[in-house]
Amino acid sequence: MLGDADGLQRSLAGMGFTELGLAFTAFTGYALALNGALTARTRGRAAAAAVCAAVTFCAISDPWVHGVIFVALAIAAMGFFVGAAWAISALCGFGARERPVLETPSTFVDDYADEPIAAPVGMLAPTAHQPIHSA
């Protein structure tokens, strides 16, 4: 068992710029895919980039099994970190706090209700005395 761990350590120490860049892309994409603040489309693209980078990382690692082990350990470590952060915030009571609610509704729309809405410049139709292009 110790021989396998030593081989993994030597494999990770011998990584080049390409392997490190792929690992960074994979784990950053994984973190962004889990982010609830992003749109579903952005999270989907981040997940696709993470999977592609992780598969490529595993494929070019020598031996490829060490790449798979490293990806699995990194994902487990990120999961442990998220779980620890959630537990600490739950123990501190951050999840139980009520979200602030505005007492009065916003009147921003009402301030501009009387002004006419101008059409965008690109949607204006040319009139008879205006040429479509400049001559």
Sequence and secondary structure as in RCSB ss.txt:
>XXXX:A:sequence
MLGDADGLQRSLAGMGFTELGLAFTAFTGYALALNGALTARTRGRAAAAAVCAAVTFCAISDPWVHGVIFVALAI
AAMGFFVGAAWAISALCGFGARERPVLETPSTFVDDYADEPIAAPVGMLAPTAHQPIHSA
>XXXX:A:secstr
 HHHHHHHHHHHHT  HHHHHHHHHHHHHHHHHT TTS HHHHHHHHHHHHHHHHHHHHHSSSHHHHHHHHHHHH
HHHHHHHHHHHHHHHHHTTTTS     SS   HHHHTTTS     GGG    TTS SS  
